[in-house]
């Protein structure tokens, strides 16, 4: 059956919990694109024009939106901006993919020793931490300034070219992390869990403080990427779903209210929120549904990693659209026939009535089999036509 919508129209129909011509397909391929295109890790994070060329060579598996891979241009940056960004964490960035190198990795350390001190003095208390061994201060001032200002515009220009050639929108324009997820890195997961139970009120105070920064930096990034001009750049990528294993009462106290505050702030500023939340959040779906309270339709979408998608459709259907969640293990070790069977069941469970995007379980692994990613795309048309 002939398609009657553009990729952007199809994605927007799902955002509105409406029925498109077929189920959209969006596997979130980032490092996979780079590796398929023969790029090194260093080329991917520093040469967006090469990354776009690799995406243009991957149209057999790229779907109805493409993640622009702006990991080098925002808060969770591995290149280190002149502010408090990932210059403040112990990132290790390799030049090559495995086995000669590795994917970017963070070495977790307890960098925040005193919440009050950090809120009073800002992140200078971390930026100059003697615990950091990432060599960030060996970079030149010119390097810092380029990656903080000009590099974002280079990424925007590259993705405008991609959209002009393909008509495929980018998935997101800005990216932001929930403060509780940020603190897993800055405080360390063990210490953070203790804080949740011993000083929850102080934790809420520092999260409120962090939330304001995260809202504004993501909005500014989306504007630079082309919100209002480049389709998809108006979407904020909001992650990561919270520390794994949180009980519902704690999740509803510490995670949902801050998430709601941030989502509302972006929507008030005219942005949409692509909530990319990892872990199994099936137990928290009732709380997640409240995130849509008071919002105009079509402004919030949940991209779920290990959550039960059938249950998510039951709880969120008609209120919040969902995306997910073909397992990473299947993409790496499975066969096209196994991918086909899994996608068919997902579509049967989640597509009726609209509001569903066929996606991967978090990011499609860099070492997935290309034939499996292609098979996933074919399923959207094979089983997802309305």
C-alpha positions, 0 to 999 in steps of 0.5 A: 500500500502506498504511503500517504504521509511524509516521515515528519507527518507520520511521526507527528500523528503518533505524537498526537496519539492519532492513526498514521498511514503506517507505524513509524519506525525509528531505531535510534541509530547513532554509533551504529551509523558511524561504524557502518559508515567506516568512521572512527569514534573520533570522527563521529564526535568531531566531524558531523558532516562525515556522520551525515554522509554515513547516514545518507549511506544507511537509508536502507535501515534509517527510519522516519526520524534520525537521531542527530548524534549531538553527543558532542554538543550538549550537557552530556558532552564528551569533548568538554565545554567551557562550563560545567558540562562533561568537563566536570566528569571523568570521561574517557574518549577513545579514537577507535571502536572495539577491539582497538578502542572502546565506546566513550566511558565514564569512570564513576567517582564521588565528585560532589562532597557537599550539596550546599557548597556546590549550590553556593559556588556552582560547579567550580568545586567540581571543575577543579577537583583533584579526583578528575584525571581526564586531562580536560585542562590540557585543552586550549582556550580556542578548543573550548570556545570552538566546541562550546559555540561554533561546533553546535552550528556546524552540527545544525548545518550538517543536519539541514543538508540531511533533511534537504536530501531525504525529507527525514526529520531529526529526532531531537534538537536538544538533550537534557538529563533528569537531575537524579540521573545526573547525580548518579554520575556526580555523587556515585550510585552507592552514595546517591542511594544512601542520600535518597533514604537519609536526606531526601529533602536536601536531594529535592533541593539540589534537584530543583536547582539543577533542573532549572539549568538543564531546562535552559541549556536544552532549550538553547541547544534546540534553538541552535539546532534549528527549532522552528526551521529544521523539522524535529529540532523542536523536540527535547531528548529527556532521559534517563528514567531514574536509578534502577530498582527504585520502589514506587513510593520513592520514585513518585516522591523524588523522580516524577515531580522534578520530571513534571516540572521540567516537562512543563517548562519546556512545553511552556516554551514551545518545545516537545519532550521525547522522554527516553527512559531506560530500565523496566518502569512497568511498576511506575506507569501510573505515575508516568501517566500523570506527566501529561496532566495539563499538557496540550496533546502532542507534546510528550512521548515516552521512549521505553527501554525494558518496560512491558510495552503491552502494559504501557499501551494499556496504561498510557494509550490515548494519553502519551504515545510510546516508542520501543523496544526491540531488545539489543541482544536480538539486534546483535545476536538474533536473525532477521526472522527472529527480529521479524517475529518480535516486531510483529508481536510488538506491533500487534500489541501496541499499534491499534489506535495509533500512538506507537513507534517501532523502536529499539531497546535504547540505542541500537547497539553499534555492533548490531547486524545490518540485516537485523536493522533492515529487517526491523524497518521492513516490519513497520510496513509489513505489519504496521499499515493501518 
